[in-house]
Amino acid sequence: MSILPAGGAGYFRVCLVLDWPATNDKPIMSRDDLLYAGSLENLQGLEGYKQRFFIKESANAGVFA
């Protein structure tokens, strides 16, 4: 099982994203638009984790389309 937290580079969800490799060996995909609290600097702790993916996209993308 893998997870895809929306806002994964933001202030609160980054804690989940950074703790994931310590308890799982499954992929984690982080999705954030990097406009408000999201920052790629928040995800620096995942540099050595090979099963990480980042998608720069709004969590609302396609919702109103």
PyMOL commands that set and color helices and strands:
alter all, ss='L'
color gray80, all
select helices_A, chain A and resi 13-23+40-46
alter helices_A, ss='H'
color red, helices_A
select strands_A, chain A and resi 28-32+52-56
alter strands_A, ss='S'
color yellow, strands_A
deselect
rebuild
show_as cartoon
